[in-house]
């Protein structure tokens, strides 16, 4: 028996892939804290992918480290 409608297998797989690509809660909390510390609140966005969040976290950490070296 196959289920028809909005809960078919393709929709389920699409949702699973989407959730796998979203940033994690830990990444979100860290990115929010770092963006506030660096006075760049626009760097935080709840809808970022995990890869984009990781990239922004790395950039903000480097920027904060550079600012603290002065």
FIDO-642110 format. One record per atom (N, C-alpha, C): residue in three letters; atom name; x, y, z. Coordinates in nm, 4 decimals, decimal comma. Atoms other than C-alpha are relative to their C-alpha. Layout:
residuo ala | atomo CA | c1 X | c2 Y | c3 Z
...
// end
This chain:
residuo unk | atomo N | c1 0,0834 | c2 -0,1176 | c3 0,0000
residuo unk | atomo CA | c1 0,0000 | c2 0,0000 | c3 0,0000
residuo unk | atomo C | c1 0,0883 | c2 0,1245 | c3 0,0000
residuo unk | atomo N | c1 -0,0790 | c2 -0,1215 | c3 0,0127
residuo unk | atomo CA | c1 0,1387 | c2 0,3381 | c3 -0,1003
residuo unk | atomo C | c1 -0,0800 | c2 0,1193 | c3 0,0511
residuo unk | atomo N | c1 0,0668 | c2 -0,1169 | c3 -0,0541
residuo unk | atomo CA | c1 0,0559 | c2 0,6571 | c3 0,0840
residuo unk | atomo C | c1 0,0092 | c2 0,1125 | c3 -0,1019
residuo unk | atomo N | c1 0,0042 | c2 -0,1105 | c3 0,0945
residuo unk | atomo CA | c1 -0,0496 | c2 0,9407 | c3 -0,1408
residuo unk | atomo C | c1 -0,0133 | c2 0,1313 | c3 0,0761
residuo unk | atomo N | c1 0,0176 | c2 -0,1304 | c3 -0,0613
residuo unk | atomo CA | c1 -0,0467 | c2 1,3102 | c3 -0,0683
residuo unk | atomo C | c1 0,1316 | c2 0,0611 | c3 0,0430
residuo unk | atomo N | c1 -0,1186 | c2 -0,0769 | c3 -0,0383
residuo unk | atomo CA | c1 0,1920 | c2 1,5399 | c3 0,1075
residuo unk | atomo C | c1 0,1015 | c2 -0,0789 | c3 0,0818
residuo unk | atomo N | c1 -0,0931 | c2 0,0793 | c3 -0,0804
residuo unk | atomo CA | c1 0,3542 | c2 1,2592 | c3 0,3088
residuo unk | atomo C | c1 0,0582 | c2 -0,1172 | c3 -0,0771
residuo unk | atomo N | c1 -0,0580 | c2 0,1091 | c3 0,0785
residuo unk | atomo CA | c1 0,4938 | c2 1,0512 | c3 0,0252
residuo unk | atomo C | c1 0,1516 | c2 -0,0082 | c3 0,0256
residuo unk | atomo N | c1 -0,1416 | c2 0,0271 | c3 -0,0270
residuo unk | atomo CA | c1 0,8502 | c2 0,9151 | c3 0,0247
residuo unk | atomo C | c1 0,0902 | c2 0,1140 | c3 -0,0476
residuo unk | atomo N | c1 -0,0841 | c2 -0,1082 | c3 0,0519
residuo unk | atomo CA | c1 0,9966 | c2 1,1965 | c3 -0,1900
residuo unk | atomo C | c1 -0,0034 | c2 0,1207 | c3 0,0935
residuo unk | atomo N | c1 0,0116 | c2 -0,1123 | c3 -0,0925
residuo unk | atomo CA | c1 0,8646 | c2 1,4650 | c3 0,0439
residuo unk | atomo C | c1 0,0776 | c2 -0,0283 | c3 0,1278
residuo unk | atomo N | c1 -0,0718 | c2 0,0390 | c3 -0,1208
residuo unk | atomo CA | c1 1,0038 | c2 1,2754 | c3 0,3417
residuo unk | atomo C | c1 0,1507 | c2 0,0120 | c3 -0,0204
residuo unk | atomo N | c1 -0,1436 | c2 -0,0059 | c3 0,0280
residuo unk | atomo CA | c1 1,3476 | c2 1,2436 | c3 0,1795
residuo unk | atomo C | c1 0,0474 | c2 0,1432 | c3 -0,0189
residuo unk | atomo N | c1 -0,0360 | c2 -0,1406 | c3 0,0176
residuo unk | atomo CA | c1 1,3495 | c2 1,6099 | c3 0,0748
residuo unk | atomo C | c1 0,0114 | c2 0,0701 | c3 0,1354
residuo unk | atomo N | c1 -0,0019 | c2 -0,0607 | c3 -0,1329
residuo unk | atomo CA | c1 1,2696 | c2 1,7137 | c3 0,4328
residuo unk | atomo C | c1 0,1207 | c2 -0,0482 | c3 0,0789
residuo unk | atomo N | c1 -0,1144 | c2 0,0561 | c3 -0,0722
residuo unk | atomo CA | c1 1,5382 | c2 1,4829 | c3 0,5707
residuo unk | atomo C | c1 0,1304 | c2 0,0635 | c3 -0,0484
residuo unk | atomo N | c1 -0,1197 | c2 -0,0640 | c3 0,0563
residuo unk | atomo CA | c1 1,8026 | c2 1,6282 | c3 0,3358
residuo unk | atomo C | c1 0,0066 | c2 0,1447 | c3 0,0455
residuo unk | atomo N | c1 0,0038 | c2 -0,1398 | c3 -0,0428
residuo unk | atomo CA | c1 1,6917 | c2 1,9828 | c3 0,4236
residuo unk | atomo C | c1 0,0447 | c2 0,0122 | c3 0,1454
residuo unk | atomo N | c1 -0,0370 | c2 -0,0059 | c3 -0,1410
residuo unk | atomo CA | c1 1,7221 | c2 1,9145 | c3 0,7959
residuo unk | atomo C | c1 0,1469 | c2 -0,0343 | c3 0,0212
residuo unk | atomo N | c1 -0,1406 | c2 0,0378 | c3 -0,0123
residuo unk | atomo CA | c1 2,0613 | c2 1,7512 | c3 0,7499
residuo unk | atomo C | c1 0,0914 | c2 0,1151 | c3 -0,0408
residuo unk | atomo N | c1 -0,0817 | c2 -0,1102 | c3 0,0484
residuo unk | atomo CA | c1 2,1869 | c2 2,0627 | c3 0,5721
residuo unk | atomo C | c1 -0,0081 | c2 0,1229 | c3 0,0901
residuo unk | atomo N | c1 0,0138 | c2 -0,1158 | c3 -0,0879
residuo unk | atomo CA | c1 2,0630 | c2 2,3105 | c3 0,8349
residuo unk | atomo C | c1 0,1092 | c2 0,0006 | c3 0,1063
residuo unk | atomo N | c1 -0,1000 | c2 -0,0076 | c3 -0,1055
residuo unk | atomo CA | c1 2,3071 | c2 2,4407 | c3 1,0912
residuo unk | atomo C | c1 -0,0563 | c2 -0,0615 | c3 0,1272
residuo unk | atomo N | c1 0,0406 | c2 0,0624 | c3 -0,1250
residuo unk | atomo CA | c1 2,2998 | c2 2,2659 | c3 1,4245
residuo unk | atomo C | c1 -0,0318 | c2 0,1076 | c3 0,1036
residuo unk | atomo N | c1 0,0313 | c2 -0,0935 | c3 -0,1086
residuo unk | atomo CA | c1 2,1727 | c2 2,4265 | c3 1,7431
residuo unk | atomo C | c1 0,1287 | c2 0,0572 | c3 0,0591
residuo unk | atomo N | c1 -0,1287 | c2 -0,0454 | c3 -0,0544
residuo unk | atomo CA | c1 2,5302 | c2 2,4437 | c3 1,8727
residuo unk | atomo C | c1 0,0632 | c2 0,1045 | c3 -0,0905
residuo unk | atomo N | c1 -0,0557 | c2 -0,0972 | c3 0,0943
residuo unk | atomo CA | c1 2,6464 | c2 2,6198 | c3 1,5573
residuo unk | atomo C | c1 -0,0764 | c2 0,1315 | c3 0,0088
residuo unk | atomo N | c1 0,0821 | c2 -0,1206 | c3 -0,0078
residuo unk | atomo CA | c1 2,3572 | c2 2,8644 | c3 1,5831
residuo unk | atomo C | c1 0,0316 | c2 0,0840 | c3 0,1223
residuo unk | atomo N | c1 -0,0319 | c2 -0,0721 | c3 -0,1233
residuo unk | atomo CA | c1 2,4335 | c2 2,9548 | c3 1,9432
residuo unk | atomo C | c1 0,1388 | c2 0,0628 | c3 -0,0068
residuo unk | atomo N | c1 -0,1377 | c2 -0,0509 | c3 0,0104
residuo unk | atomo CA | c1 2,8047 | c2 2,9930 | c3 1,8745
residuo unk | atomo C | c1 0,0075 | c2 0,1170 | c3 -0,0982
residuo unk | atomo N | c1 -0,0013 | c2 -0,1060 | c3 0,1004
residuo unk | atomo CA | c1 2,7472 | c2 3,2022 | c3 1,5613
residuo unk | atomo C | c1 -0,0661 | c2 0,1261 | c3 0,0532
residuo unk | atomo N | c1 0,0686 | c2 -0,1167 | c3 -0,0568
residuo unk | atomo CA | c1 2,5035 | c2 3,4305 | c3 1,7427
residuo unk | atomo C | c1 0,0913 | c2 0,0723 | c3 0,0994
residuo unk | atomo N | c1 -0,0892 | c2 -0,0596 | c3 -0,0987
residuo unk | atomo CA | c1 2,7491 | c2 3,4862 | c3 2,0296
residuo unk | atomo C | c1 0,1179 | c2 0,0710 | c3 -0,0668
residuo unk | atomo N | c1 -0,1153 | c2 -0,0589 | c3 0,0686
residuo unk | atomo CA | c1 3,0443 | c2 3,5489 | c3 1,7958
residuo unk | atomo C | c1 -0,0388 | c2 0,1237 | c3 -0,0805
residuo unk | atomo N | c1 0,0419 | c2 -0,1155 | c3 0,0804
residuo unk | atomo CA | c1 2,8487 | c2 3,7835 | c3 1,5686
residuo unk | atomo C | c1 -0,0267 | c2 0,1210 | c3 0,0885
residuo unk | atomo N | c1 0,0211 | c2 -0,1105 | c3 -0,0937
residuo unk | atomo CA | c1 2,7480 | c2 3,9917 | c3 1,8702
residuo unk | atomo C | c1 0,1334 | c2 0,0505 | c3 0,0546
residuo unk | atomo N | c1 -0,1316 | c2 -0,0382 | c3 -0,0524
residuo unk | atomo CA | c1 3,1040 | c2 3,9899 | c3 2,0086
residuo unk | atomo C | c1 0,0786 | c2 0,0815 | c3 -0,1024
residuo unk | atomo N | c1 -0,0722 | c2 -0,0698 | c3 0,1069
residuo unk | atomo CA | c1 3,2389 | c2 4,1078 | c3 1,6716
residuo unk | atomo C | c1 -0,0773 | c2 0,1224 | c3 -0,0514
residuo unk | atomo N | c1 0,0839 | c2 -0,1126 | c3 0,0424
residuo unk | atomo CA | c1 2,9651 | c2 4,3748 | c3 1,6432
residuo unk | atomo C | c1 -0,0454 | c2 -0,0141 | c3 -0,1452
residuo unk | atomo N | c1 0,0499 | c2 0,0285 | c3 0,1347
residuo unk | atomo CA | c1 2,8382 | c2 4,2083 | c3 1,3242
residuo unk | atomo C | c1 -0,1242 | c2 -0,0887 | c3 0,0086
residuo unk | atomo N | c1 0,1188 | c2 0,0837 | c3 -0,0183
residuo unk | atomo CA | c1 2,4864 | c2 4,0869 | c3 1,4076
residuo unk | atomo C | c1 -0,0600 | c2 -0,0519 | c3 -0,1313
residuo unk | atomo N | c1 0,0530 | c2 0,0449 | c3 0,1290
residuo unk | atomo CA | c1 2,4040 | c2 4,0538 | c3 1,0370
residuo unk | atomo C | c1 0,0607 | c2 -0,1332 | c3 -0,0442
residuo unk | atomo N | c1 -0,0623 | c2 0,1283 | c3 0,0341
residuo unk | atomo CA | c1 2,6380 | c2 3,7522 | c3 1,0192
residuo unk | atomo C | c1 -0,0854 | c2 -0,1181 | c3 0,0466
residuo unk | atomo N | c1 0,0862 | c2 0,1071 | c3 -0,0507
residuo unk | atomo CA | c1 2,3794 | c2 3,5519 | c3 1,2152
residuo unk | atomo C | c1 -0,1306 | c2 -0,0034 | c3 -0,0783
residuo unk | atomo N | c1 0,1265 | c2 0,0219 | c3 0,0686
residuo unk | atomo CA | c1 2,0855 | c2 3,4074 | c3 1,0260
residuo unk | atomo C | c1 -0,0458 | c2 -0,1414 | c3 0,0351
residuo unk | atomo N | c1 0,0501 | c2 0,1310 | c3 -0,0445
residuo unk | atomo CA | c1 1,8687 | c2 3,1206 | c3 1,1510
residuo unk | atomo C | c1 -0,0082 | c2 -0,1024 | c3 -0,1122
residuo unk | atomo N | c1 0,0239 | c2 0,0904 | c3 0,1125
residuo unk | atomo CA | c1 1,8302 | c2 2,9712 | c3 0,8033
residuo unk | atomo C | c1 0,1261 | c2 -0,0401 | c3 -0,0751
residuo unk | atomo N | c1 -0,1251 | c2 0,0348 | c3 0,0673
residuo unk | atomo CA | c1 2,1963 | c2 2,9059 | c3 0,7225
residuo unk | atomo C | c1 0,0186 | c2 -0,1515 | c3 -0,0075
residuo unk | atomo N | c1 -0,0378 | c2 0,1411 | c3 0,0083
residuo unk | atomo CA | c1 2,3275 | c2 2,5716 | c3 0,6066
residuo unk | atomo C | c1 0,1119 | c2 -0,0253 | c3 0,1003
residuo unk | atomo N | c1 -0,1053 | c2 0,0375 | c3 -0,0932
residuo unk | atomo CA | c1 2,5681 | c2 2,3850 | c3 0,8284
residuo unk | atomo C | c1 0,1368 | c2 0,0461 | c3 -0,0511
residuo unk | atomo N | c1 -0,1293 | c2 -0,0404 | c3 0,0581
residuo unk | atomo CA | c1 2,8580 | c2 2,4556 | c3 0,5912
residuo unk | atomo C | c1 0,0206 | c2 0,1506 | c3 0,0060
residuo unk | atomo N | c1 -0,0110 | c2 -0,1456 | c3 -0,0029
residuo unk | atomo CA | c1 2,7841 | c2 2,8280 | c3 0,5690
residuo unk | atomo C | c1 0,0193 | c2 0,0489 | c3 0,1432
residuo unk | atomo N | c1 -0,0171 | c2 -0,0370 | c3 -0,1406
residuo unk | atomo CA | c1 2,7523 | c2 2,8529 | c3 0,9477
residuo unk | atomo C | c1 0,1436 | c2 -0,0270 | c3 0,0447
residuo unk | atomo N | c1 -0,1374 | c2 0,0342 | c3 -0,0367
residuo unk | atomo CA | c1 3,0874 | c2 2,6769 | c3 0,9915
residuo unk | atomo C | c1 0,0984 | c2 0,1015 | c3 -0,0589
residuo unk | atomo N | c1 -0,0880 | c2 -0,0979 | c3 0,0648
residuo unk | atomo CA | c1 3,2496 | c2 2,9169 | c3 0,7441
residuo unk | atomo C | c1 -0,0051 | c2 0,1339 | c3 0,0730
residuo unk | atomo N | c1 0,0137 | c2 -0,1279 | c3 -0,0689
residuo unk | atomo CA | c1 3,1101 | c2 3,2244 | c3 0,9199
residuo unk | atomo C | c1 0,0604 | c2 -0,0044 | c3 0,1404
residuo unk | atomo N | c1 -0,0589 | c2 0,0149 | c3 -0,1332
residuo unk | atomo CA | c1 3,2113 | c2 3,0931 | c3 1,2618
residuo unk | atomo C | c1 0,1510 | c2 0,0113 | c3 -0,0086
residuo unk | atomo N | c1 -0,1455 | c2 -0,0027 | c3 0,0174
residuo unk | atomo CA | c1 3,5663 | c2 3,0396 | c3 1,1395
residuo unk | atomo C | c1 0,0485 | c2 0,1423 | c3 -0,0299
residuo unk | atomo N | c1 -0,0395 | c2 -0,1369 | c3 0,0339
residuo unk | atomo CA | c1 3,5830 | c2 3,3896 | c3 0,9887
residuo unk | atomo C | c1 -0,0114 | c2 0,0938 | c3 0,1200
residuo unk | atomo N | c1 0,0183 | c2 -0,0864 | c3 -0,1163
residuo unk | atomo CA | c1 3,4452 | c2 3,5564 | c3 1,3001
residuo unk | atomo C | c1 0,1046 | c2 -0,0290 | c3 0,1076
residuo unk | atomo N | c1 -0,1039 | c2 0,0353 | c3 -0,0973
residuo unk | atomo CA | c1 3,6848 | c2 3,3656 | c3 1,5264
residuo unk | atomo C | c1 0,1342 | c2 0,0608 | c3 -0,0395
residuo unk | atomo N | c1 -0,1263 | c2 -0,0571 | c3 0,0482
residuo unk | atomo CA | c1 3,9783 | c2 3,4772 | c3 1,3107
residuo unk | atomo C | c1 0,0005 | c2 0,1516 | c3 0,0169
residuo unk | atomo N | c1 0,0099 | c2 -0,1444 | c3 -0,0123
residuo unk | atomo CA | c1 3,8574 | c2 3,8370 | c3 1,3116
residuo unk | atomo C | c1 0,0121 | c2 0,0435 | c3 0,1466
residuo unk | atomo N | c1 -0,0073 | c2 -0,0322 | c3 -0,1424
residuo unk | atomo CA | c1 3,8103 | c2 3,8404 | c3 1,6897
residuo unk | atomo C | c1 0,1412 | c2 -0,0223 | c3 0,0530
residuo unk | atomo N | c1 -0,1377 | c2 0,0277 | c3 -0,0416
residuo unk | atomo CA | c1 4,1517 | c2 3,6827 | c3 1,7424
residuo unk | atomo C | c1 0,0948 | c2 0,1103 | c3 -0,0466
residuo unk | atomo N | c1 -0,0827 | c2 -0,1070 | c3 0,0525
residuo unk | atomo CA | c1 4,3102 | c2 3,9471 | c3 1,5205
residuo unk | atomo C | c1 -0,0225 | c2 0,1296 | c3 0,0794
residuo unk | atomo N | c1 0,0305 | c2 -0,1215 | c3 -0,0761
residuo unk | atomo CA | c1 4,1337 | c2 4,2285 | c3 1,7051
residuo unk | atomo C | c1 0,0581 | c2 -0,0075 | c3 0,1407
residuo unk | atomo N | c1 -0,0531 | c2 0,0150 | c3 -0,1356
residuo unk | atomo CA | c1 4,2463 | c2 4,0881 | c3 2,0410
residuo unk | atomo C | c1 0,1523 | c2 0,0028 | c3 0,0047
residuo unk | atomo N | c1 -0,1464 | c2 0,0012 | c3 0,0026
residuo unk | atomo CA | c1 4,6095 | c2 4,0767 | c3 1,9268
residuo unk | atomo C | c1 0,0607 | c2 0,1415 | c3 0,0065
residuo unk | atomo N | c1 -0,0524 | c2 -0,1374 | c3 -0,0023
residuo unk | atomo CA | c1 4,6397 | c2 4,4558 | c3 1,9221
residuo unk | atomo C | c1 0,0198 | c2 0,0502 | c3 0,1388
// end
